[in-house]
Amino acid sequence: MNCSLLLDLVSSILLLVIIVHVVLYQVLYYIGRKRSTAVSLQISELCSNEPLVTIQVPLRNEPEDLVEEMLRSLMELDWPKDRLEVVFIDDSEVEHSARLSKVFNHYSKYLKLRVLKRSSRDGFKAGALNLALKHASGKYVAVFDVDTTPLPHFLRLAIPFLELGNYDYVQVGAKLRARDNSLIARACEAFEDLKFGVARYLSCFGVPLFGFGLVIRSDVLRAIGGWNEREGSLAEDYDLMVRGAIAGLKGVYVGEKLCWGEVPHTYHSFVIQNERWFLGRFLVTLYRIRDLLRARINVMTKLALLIQGIAYLPLTVLSLFPLLAILAFTLGVNSMNLTATTLLTLFAVCTPQIVDALRSKPRIVHGGASIRDVARAILLYISLSPHLLTALIKYSISRRLEFKVTPKGSRRYVPVTTTEFILEVVALAYSTLGLALSILKALPLVPLCLLLTISLLYVLLKFSLPEFRERVKLMKWGKS
C-alpha cells in the first residue's frame, strides 16, 4: 500500500468516527427534545418541610469579591438559617487564606459557617467535597462553586423534589453571565448557553450533573462512595453521574435557572477549563466504560452517557488532521481524497454547534447574545483542537493529573509555567505549520489547516493577544 492510499485510509477512518459521533449526538438530541424530562414546579406544589441542608463550597485562591458575593447569596436564601449549614473547603495558599479569613469571620455572625483547611490537595475538588461530606450533618447536600451563586428561592424549589417526589438528587439549570463586555466573555456566554440547552434535552436519558446547583441526599451520596478522588478527580460531576446511573439513582433536572454562573473572562481561562473537562471525562469514560456497558440500564441511557463522556472526541480527531497534512507535504503526496476528507471533517465537527445555534436562535437573540457572538463561540470551539492534543500528550508523558482553577470574577492574568508557555506556543505553531505548507505548495492540499489556523489566529488576535503579553510579564520560570 503506497503512502497516498494509507493517508486516504487513515483520514477516511477519522472522518467516519466523527460522522458516527455527530449522528448519534443529533439522534439523541432529537429524541430528548421530544421526551424532555426537564420539569417545573408551581408554588402550590411546594412542601412545608424544612430539613437541614448542608451547602458545600470548595475554593482555591478565589477573588475576595466572589467569595463575598457567594456568602451574600447564601444569606439571602429563603430558608431558615438554623436549618442551613455552610461548609467552605479552602485549598488556597496561606497568604490568600489569611485574607479570606476576615471575610469568613464577618459572615459567621449571620450563618452557621464552617471553614475547613486541607494540608494537601489530594483528589482536588473531589477530595475537598469528600472532606466536607465527612462533616456534613444535613439530610441533603447542595454543591456549589464560588462562581455560581444560588437565587433566593433555590432551595424552596429544589427540596420538594426530594421530599415529595422521592428523588435521590436534583440538578437545576444555571444562567451563565459575562460581567464585562469583552469579546471573549460574550463568546463564552453564548458557548455555555448552547451547552446547557443540549444538556436539558439529554436529561431524559440520564440526568446531567454540572458540579454546581446539585442537591443530593447525603445518605445516598455516602452509600455510593462519595466523590471519586482518582479517575474522577478532574470531572467529579460526570463520574458521579455515571456511577449514579449504574447504581439506579433517580434524579430530576429542573428547567428553571436557579443560579447564576460566571463564564471565563480570558482565552487562557477558557482553554484550561476545557482541557480539564476533556481529560477528566476521557479518563472517567476509560475507567467506567466496562461497568457502564455491563450495567442493567436502558441502552439509550448508556449511549447518552458515553456521548457526553466523549463530547470532545470530534475536536481530538480534528487535531490529527494537520499531522496528516504535514505528512502529505513531507512525502510529496497530492491527494484530492485527503483534501475532500479534511473539508468534510471540518464541516462535520462544526455541524452540531451550528445546528444548536440555529435551534436556539430566538433564545440567544432575546437573551442578549447576537449571532455574531455565536459565530465567535464556534470559532472558540474549533480553536480548542490543538490545545486538547497538547494536553493529552502532556498527560501521556507525565501521567500526572493537574487541576487548574479557572480564574474568574475579573480579567485576571495568572502567571504561567515554562511548560504551559511552551505548550501554548506549540499548539499554535502546529496548526500554523499547516498554513505555511499550503502556501509553499501553492495547492489546496491542506484546507483544514488553513481554516483552522485562520480561526486560531482570529481568536488569538481578538481575544488572547493582549492577555498573553500580560501573562508573559508574569512568567514564572520555576519548576513546571
C-alpha positions in Angstrom: 0.0 0.0 0.0 1.5 3.3 -1.1 1.6 6.4 1.1 -1.2 8.2 -0.7 -3.6 5.3 -0.1 -2.5 4.9 3.5 -3.2 8.6 4.2 -6.5 8.4 2.5 -7.5 5.4 4.5 -6.5 7.0 7.9 -8.3 10.3 7.0 -11.4 8.4 5.9 -11.5 6.3 9.2 -11.1 9.5 11.2 -13.9 11.2 9.3 -16.2 8.1 9.8 -15.6 8.3 13.6 -16.7 11.9 13.7 -19.7 11.3 11.5 -20.9 8.4 13.7 -20.4 10.7 16.8 -22.3 13.6 15.2 -25.2 11.3 14.0 -25.6 9.7 17.4 -25.5 13.1 19.1 -28.2 14.5 16.8 -30.4 11.4 17.2 -30.2 11.6 21.0 -30.8 15.3 20.9 -33.9 14.9 18.7 -35.4 12.1 20.9 -34.5 14.0 24.0 -36.2 17.1 22.7 -39.4 15.1 22.2 -39.2 13.4 25.6 -37.5 16.1 27.7 -37.9 15.5 31.4 -36.9 19.0 32.5 -39.7 19.9 34.8 -41.0 22.9 36.6 -42.7 23.3 40.0 -45.6 25.6 40.8 -45.7 27.5 44.1 -48.8 25.5 45.1 -46.7 22.3 44.9 -44.1 23.4 47.5 -43.8 21.4 50.7 -43.7 22.9 54.1 -40.9 20.7 55.4 -37.6 22.5 56.0 -34.9 19.8 56.6 -31.4 20.6 57.4 -29.3 21.3 54.3 -25.5 21.3 54.1 -24.1 23.6 51.4 -20.6 22.7 50.3 -18.4 25.2 48.5 -14.8 24.3 47.6 -12.4 27.1 46.7 -8.8 27.8 45.9 -7.3 31.3 45.6 -10.6 32.8 44.5 -11.1 36.6 44.5 -12.4 38.0 47.7 -15.3 39.7 45.9 -16.5 36.4 44.5 -16.3 34.7 47.9 -18.2 37.6 49.5 -20.9 37.5 46.8 -21.4 33.8 47.4 -21.8 34.4 51.1 -24.3 37.2 50.5 -26.3 35.0 48.2 -26.3 32.3 50.9 -27.6 34.8 53.4 -30.4 35.7 51.1 -31.6 32.2 50.7 -35.3 31.8 51.6 -34.5 29.1 54.1 -34.3 29.2 58.0 -30.8 29.9 58.9 -30.9 27.3 61.7 -31.7 24.7 59.0 -28.8 25.7 56.9 -25.2 24.6 57.3 -22.5 26.1 55.1 -19.1 24.4 54.7 -16.3 26.1 52.7 -13.3 23.9 51.9 -10.3 26.2 51.5 -7.4 24.9 49.4 -5.9 28.4 49.0 -2.4 29.3 49.6 -1.6 30.5 53.2 -1.5 34.2 52.3 -4.8 34.1 50.4 -6.5 32.1 53.2 -5.4 34.8 55.7 -7.2 37.5 53.6 -10.3 35.4 53.2 -10.5 34.7 56.9 -11.6 38.3 57.5 -14.5 37.8 55.1 -15.5 34.5 56.8 -15.3 35.9 60.3 -17.7 38.7 59.3 -20.3 36.4 57.8 -20.0 33.7 60.5 -22.1 36.1 62.6 -25.1 35.5 60.3 -24.6 32.0 59.0 -23.8 28.6 60.5 -20.5 28.7 58.8 -17.5 26.3 58.9 -14.2 26.6 57.0 -12.1 23.5 56.5 -8.5 23.8 55.6 -6.7 20.8 54.0 -3.0 20.0 54.3 -2.8 18.8 50.7 -4.9 19.0 47.5 -5.3 15.2 47.2 -8.2 14.4 44.9 -8.6 18.1 44.0 -12.3 19.2 44.1 -13.4 15.6 44.7 -11.2 15.3 47.8 -12.4 18.6 49.1 -16.1 17.6 48.8 -15.4 14.3 50.5 -13.8 16.1 53.4 -16.9 18.3 53.7 -19.1 15.2 53.4 -17.5 13.8 56.5 -18.5 16.8 58.4 -22.0 17.2 56.9 -24.9 16.8 59.2 -27.7 17.8 56.8 -30.2 15.5 55.3 -29.3 16.9 51.9 -26.1 18.2 50.5 -26.0 21.1 48.0 -22.9 21.7 46.0 -21.7 25.0 44.5 -18.6 26.6 43.1 -17.6 30.0 44.4 -18.5 31.5 41.0 -22.0 30.0 40.9 -24.4 31.8 43.3 -27.9 30.4 44.1 -31.0 32.5 43.7 -33.0 33.1 46.9 -35.7 30.6 46.1 -33.3 27.9 45.1 -33.9 25.5 48.0 -37.6 26.3 48.1 -38.0 24.9 44.5 -35.4 22.1 44.7 -36.1 20.4 48.1 -39.7 19.5 47.3 -38.5 17.1 44.6 -36.5 15.2 47.3 -39.2 15.5 50.0 -42.3 14.8 47.9 -41.0 13.4 44.6 -38.9 10.6 46.1 -35.9 11.6 44.0 -32.3 10.9 45.1 -30.9 14.2 43.6 -31.9 17.3 41.8 -29.9 19.3 39.3 -31.0 22.8 38.5 -30.2 24.9 35.4 -27.9 27.9 35.5 -27.8 31.2 33.8 -24.2 32.0 32.7 -23.2 35.6 32.6 -20.4 37.8 31.4 -19.8 40.7 33.7 -17.7 42.6 31.3 -18.5 43.3 27.7 -15.3 41.8 26.2 -15.5 39.7 23.1 -14.2 36.6 24.8 -16.7 36.9 27.7 -19.7 37.3 25.3 -18.5 34.4 23.1 -18.1 32.2 26.2 -21.6 33.1 27.3 -23.0 32.0 24.0 -20.9 28.9 24.1 -22.1 27.9 27.5 -25.7 28.8 26.8 -25.7 26.3 23.8 -24.1 23.6 26.0 -26.7 23.9 28.7 -29.5 23.8 26.1 -28.2 20.5 24.9 -27.9 19.1 28.5 -31.5 19.9 29.1 -32.7 17.7 26.2 -30.4 14.8 27.0 -31.8 14.8 30.6 -34.4 12.1 29.8 -31.6 9.6 29.2 -29.6 10.4 32.3 -29.9 13.5 34.4 -26.8 15.6 33.8 -24.6 16.8 36.7 -22.7 20.1 36.4 -20.8 20.1 39.7 -22.9 23.1 40.9 -26.5 23.6 41.5 -26.8 20.0 42.7 -28.8 18.8 45.7 -28.4 15.2 46.7 -29.4 13.0 49.7 -26.4 12.8 51.9 -27.1 9.1 52.8 -27.3 8.2 49.1 -24.0 10.0 48.4 -22.3 8.2 51.2 -23.8 4.8 50.0 -22.2 5.1 46.6 -18.8 6.0 48.0 -18.9 9.8 47.8 -16.8 11.5 45.2 -14.2 9.7 43.1 -10.7 11.2 44.1 -8.8 9.2 41.5 -10.0 8.9 37.9 -12.8 11.3 38.6 -10.8 14.0 40.3 -10.9 16.2 37.2 -14.6 15.5 36.3 -16.1 14.5 39.6 -19.6 15.5 38.4 -19.5 13.3 35.3 -18.1 10.4 37.3 -20.9 10.8 39.8 -23.5 10.9 37.0 -22.2 7.6 35.6 -22.0 5.9 38.9 -25.4 7.2 39.9 -26.9 5.8 36.7 -25.3 2.4 37.2 -26.5 2.3 40.9 -30.0 3.2 39.7 -30.3 6.6 41.4 -33.4 8.6 40.5 -32.7 12.2 39.6 -34.5 15.1 38.0 -33.4 18.1 36.0 -35.3 21.3 36.8 -35.8 23.6 33.9 -35.7 26.8 35.9 -32.3 28.5 36.1 -32.0 28.8 39.8 -28.4 30.0 40.0 -26.0 32.5 38.3 -22.7 31.4 37.0 -19.5 33.1 35.8 -18.0 32.5 32.4 -14.3 32.7 31.7 -13.1 36.2 31.0 -9.9 35.4 29.3 -9.0 33.0 26.5 -6.4 31.3 28.7 -9.1 30.6 31.3 -11.4 29.2 28.7 -8.6 26.9 27.4 -7.6 25.5 30.8 -11.2 24.9 31.8 -11.9 22.9 28.7 -8.7 21.0 28.9 -9.7 19.9 32.4 -13.1 18.8 31.3 -11.7 17.0 28.3 -9.1 15.0 30.2 -11.5 14.4 33.2 -14.3 12.9 31.1 -11.9 11.0 28.9 -10.3 9.2 31.9 -13.7 8.6 33.6 -15.0 7.1 30.3 -12.0 4.8 30.0 -12.3 3.7 33.7 -16.1 3.3 33.8 -16.9 2.0 30.3 -16.8 -1.7 31.2 -19.1 -1.2 34.2 -21.4 1.1 32.1 -21.7 -1.5 29.3 -22.4 -4.3 31.8 -25.0 -2.3 33.8 -28.6 -3.2 33.6 -29.8 0.2 32.4 -31.5 1.4 29.2 -29.4 1.2 26.1 -30.3 4.9 25.2 -29.1 5.9 28.7 -25.7 4.2 28.1 -25.4 5.9 24.7 -26.2 9.3 26.2 -23.7 8.9 29.0 -21.0 7.8 26.5 -21.7 10.6 24.1 -21.3 13.1 27.0 -18.1 11.4 28.1 -16.6 11.7 24.7 -18.1 15.1 23.8 -14.6 16.4 22.9 -13.9 13.4 20.5 -14.5 15.5 17.3 -12.0 18.1 18.4 -9.5 15.5 19.4 -9.8 13.8 16.0 -9.7 17.2 14.2 -6.3 17.9 15.9 -4.8 14.9 14.0 -5.6 16.2 10.5 -2.8 18.8 10.5 -0.4 15.9 11.2 -1.8 14.1 8.1 -1.3 17.3 6.1 2.3 17.7 7.3 3.0 14.0 6.4 1.4 14.5 2.9 3.6 17.5 2.2 6.7 15.8 3.6 6.1 12.7 1.4 5.2 14.8 -1.6 1.6 13.3 -1.8 -1.1 15.2 -3.6 -4.4 13.5 -2.8 -7.8 15.0 -3.7 -9.4 12.4 -1.4 -7.4 13.8 1.6 -8.4 17.3 0.6 -12.1 16.3 0.4 -11.9 14.3 3.7 -10.4 17.3 5.6 -13.1 19.6 4.4 -15.8 17.2 5.3 -14.2 16.7 8.7 -14.2 20.3 9.5 -17.8 20.6 8.4 -18.8 17.6 10.5 -17.1 19.0 13.6 -18.9 22.3 13.3 -22.3 20.9 12.4 -23.6 20.2 15.9 -22.6 23.7 17.1 -24.2 25.3 14.0 -27.4 23.3 14.4 -27.6 24.0 18.1 -27.2 27.7 17.4 -29.9 27.7 14.7 -32.3 25.9 17.1 -31.6 28.3 19.9 -31.6 31.5 17.7 -34.7 33.2 19.3 -33.5 32.4 22.8 -30.0 33.6 22.1 -31.1 36.9 20.4 -33.6 37.7 23.1 -31.1 36.7 25.8 -28.6 39.4 24.7 -26.2 37.3 22.6 -26.0 38.0 18.9 -25.5 35.7 16.0 -22.0 37.2 15.7 -21.3 36.1 19.3 -22.5 32.6 18.4 -20.1 32.5 15.4 -17.3 33.6 17.7 -18.3 30.8 20.1 -17.9 28.3 17.3 -14.5 29.7 16.4 -13.6 29.3 20.1 -14.7 25.7 19.9 -12.6 25.0 16.9 -9.6 26.7 18.4 -9.6 24.2 21.3 -8.5 21.4 18.9 -4.6 21.7 19.2 -4.8 22.6 22.9 -6.6 19.3 23.6 -4.0 17.4 21.7 -1.1 19.0 23.7 -3.0 18.4 26.9 -3.4 14.7 26.0 0.3 14.4 25.1 1.4 16.1 28.3 -0.7 13.7 30.4 0.5 10.7 28.4 4.1 11.7 29.2 3.8 12.8 32.8 0.9 10.5 33.9 0.1 13.2 36.4 -3.2 14.9 36.8 -3.3 18.7 37.4 -6.4 20.6 38.5 -6.1 24.2 37.4 -8.8 26.5 38.8 -10.3 28.7 36.1 -9.6 32.3 37.0 -13.0 34.1 37.1 -14.6 37.2 38.6 -12.5 39.7 36.6 -9.9 39.8 33.8 -7.2 38.4 36.0 -4.0 37.3 34.3 -2.3 34.4 36.0 1.4 33.5 35.9 2.3 30.6 33.7 5.0 27.9 34.0 7.6 27.2 31.4 5.8 24.1 30.3 2.5 25.9 29.8 4.1 28.6 27.8 5.9 26.1 25.5 2.8 24.0 25.0 0.7 27.0 24.0 3.3 28.1 21.5 3.5 24.5 20.2 -0.3 24.3 19.8 -0.3 27.5 17.7 2.8 26.5 15.7 1.4 23.0 15.0 -1.6 24.5 13.0 0.4 27.4 11.6 2.8 25.0 10.0 -0.1 23.6 8.0 -0.8 27.1 6.7 2.8 27.6 5.7 2.9 24.3 3.9 -0.2 25.2 2.0 1.3 28.4 0.8 4.6 26.8 -0.2 2.8 24.0 -2.1 0.5 26.5 -3.8 -2.2 23.9 -3.8 -5.3 23.4 -1.6 -3.6 20.4 -0.1 -4.5 21.1 3.5 -7.6 23.3 3.6 -8.4 22.2 7.1 -5.1 23.6 8.3 -5.8 26.8 6.5 -9.3 27.2 8.0 -8.2 26.0 11.5 -5.2 28.4 11.5 -7.3 31.4 10.4 -9.7 30.7 13.2 -6.9 30.3 15.7 -5.2 33.5 14.6 -8.6 35.3 14.8 -9.1 34.0 18.3 -5.6 34.8 19.4 -5.5 38.3 17.9 -9.0 39.3 19.0 -9.2 37.5 22.4 -5.9 36.5 23.8 -3.0 38.6 22.4 -3.4 41.4 25.0 -3.7 39.0 27.9 -0.8 36.9 26.5 1.5 39.9 26.8 0.4 40.4 30.4 0.9 36.8 31.2 4.4 36.8 29.7 5.3 39.7 32.1 4.1 37.5 35.0 6.0 34.4 33.7 7.4 32.2 36.5 10.4 30.3 35.2 10.4 27.9 38.0 9.6 24.2 38.1 6.6 23.1 36.0 
